[in-house]
Structures are given as C-alpha cells and as structure tokens.
Amino acid sequence: MTPQQAARCLEKLGNSTRLEVFRLLVKAGEEGLPVGDIQDHLGIPASTLSHHLAHLVNAGLVHQEREGRVLRCRPDFGLMNQVIGFLTEECCAGVTKTGVRRKTG
C-alpha cells in the first residue's frame, strides 16, 4: 500500500459519522448490513447516510450489493487490514535521534 492510498482511506475514516458507519459494519462481520439497518442502528437520516456511504465506497472501504430491494453494505476487510498493516509495519524499527534537527528559537 502506498502512503497516498493509506492517506485516502484514513481521510475518509477521519469523519466521525463515516467512522461510526465503518465500525458498525466491521462489528457486523462478513455479512454486512442493509442500509436500512445501518440507519436504524445509528439514527442517521437516509440522505446523510447515503452521502457518507458514497465516500466509503469510493475509497474502497465498503462494498455494496443489491439484494432485490435491499442494498447490503460490507466492509472490505482486506483493505482495512492493509491500512492497519501500513500503519504498523515499521513499529519499533529502531528510529534514533541521529540526524534529528531541533528547532531553536
């Protein structure tokens, strides 16, 4: 994952409503949830929820699938894990103070 891809995903999750939606979908698991259930759980107006889901879908964090009249949303666990991996891949890699400049003034 590139820094640009990670930044895009994190940007979309940087909105509290979108973060709530995504966390709810993660809790729901692979089955995901119909849009109406998301709305019921979070008490978000339909138009507002649609707007936030569009951002999550556009970033690839959520996939939508039509089941008759129901629109089901599922989180992309693979992408989520890539973002988490990007953030943690160099954890405790031993960065030292060598070469660090301090601001003066």
C-alpha positions in Angstrom: 0.0 0.0 0.0 1.3 3.4 -0.9 1.2 6.4 1.5 -1.3 8.0 -0.9 -3.7 5.0 -0.7 -3.4 4.9 3.1 -4.0 8.6 3.4 -7.1 8.4 1.2 -8.6 5.7 3.4 -7.7 7.5 6.6 -9.1 10.7 5.2 -12.5 9.0 4.6 -12.4 7.5 8.0 -11.5 10.8 9.5 -15.1 11.9 9.6 -16.9 10.8 12.8 -20.1 9.6 11.1 -18.2 7.6 8.5 -16.0 6.1 11.2 -19.2 5.1 13.1 -20.7 3.5 10.0 -17.5 1.6 9.2 -17.0 0.4 12.8 -20.7 -0.8 12.8 -20.1 -2.8 9.5 -16.9 -4.3 11.0 -18.9 -5.4 14.0 -21.5 -6.9 11.7 -18.8 -9.1 10.0 -18.6 -10.5 6.5 -22.4 -10.5 6.2 -22.5 -6.7 6.5 -25.8 -4.9 6.9 -28.6 -3.5 4.8 -28.6 0.3 4.5 -31.8 0.5 6.5 -30.3 -1.4 9.4 -27.3 0.9 9.5 -29.7 3.8 9.5 -31.7 2.2 12.4 -28.6 1.5 14.5 -27.0 4.9 14.1 -30.1 7.1 13.8 -28.7 8.8 10.7 -31.1 10.4 8.1 -31.2 8.4 4.8 -29.7 11.2 2.7 -26.9 11.8 5.2 -26.1 8.1 5.4 -26.1 7.8 1.6 -23.6 10.7 1.4 -21.2 9.1 3.9 -21.6 5.6 2.4 -20.7 7.0 -1.0 -17.4 8.3 0.4 -16.6 4.9 2.0 -17.5 3.1 -1.3 -15.4 5.5 -3.3 -12.4 4.8 -1.1 -13.0 1.0 -1.5 -13.5 0.5 2.3 -17.2 -0.6 1.7 -18.8 -2.7 -1.0 -22.5 -2.5 -1.8 -24.5 -5.3 -3.2 -28.2 -5.2 -4.3 -30.3 -8.0 -3.0 -33.7 -7.3 -4.5 -34.9 -4.1 -2.9 -32.2 -4.2 -0.2 -28.8 -2.6 -0.6 -26.3 -4.5 1.6 -23.1 -2.9 2.7 -20.0 -4.9 3.6 -16.6 -3.7 4.8 -13.5 -4.6 2.8 -11.6 -6.4 5.5 -8.6 -6.9 3.1 -8.2 -3.2 2.6 -8.8 -2.4 6.3 -6.0 -4.9 7.2 -3.7 -3.3 4.6 -4.2 0.1 6.2 -3.6 -1.3 9.6 -0.5 -3.0 8.3 0.7 0.1 6.7 0.4 2.0 10.0 2.2 -0.7 12.0 4.7 -2.3 9.5 7.7 -0.5 10.9 6.6 -0.5 14.5 9.6 -0.4 16.9 12.0 -0.3 13.9 14.6 1.5 16.0 14.5 5.1 14.9 17.1 7.1 16.8 17.7 10.7 17.4 20.7 10.7 15.0 20.2 13.4 12.4 17.2 14.9 14.0 17.3 18.7 14.0 15.7 20.6 16.8 14.0 23.9 16.2 15.5 26.8 18.0 14.1 30.0 18.8 
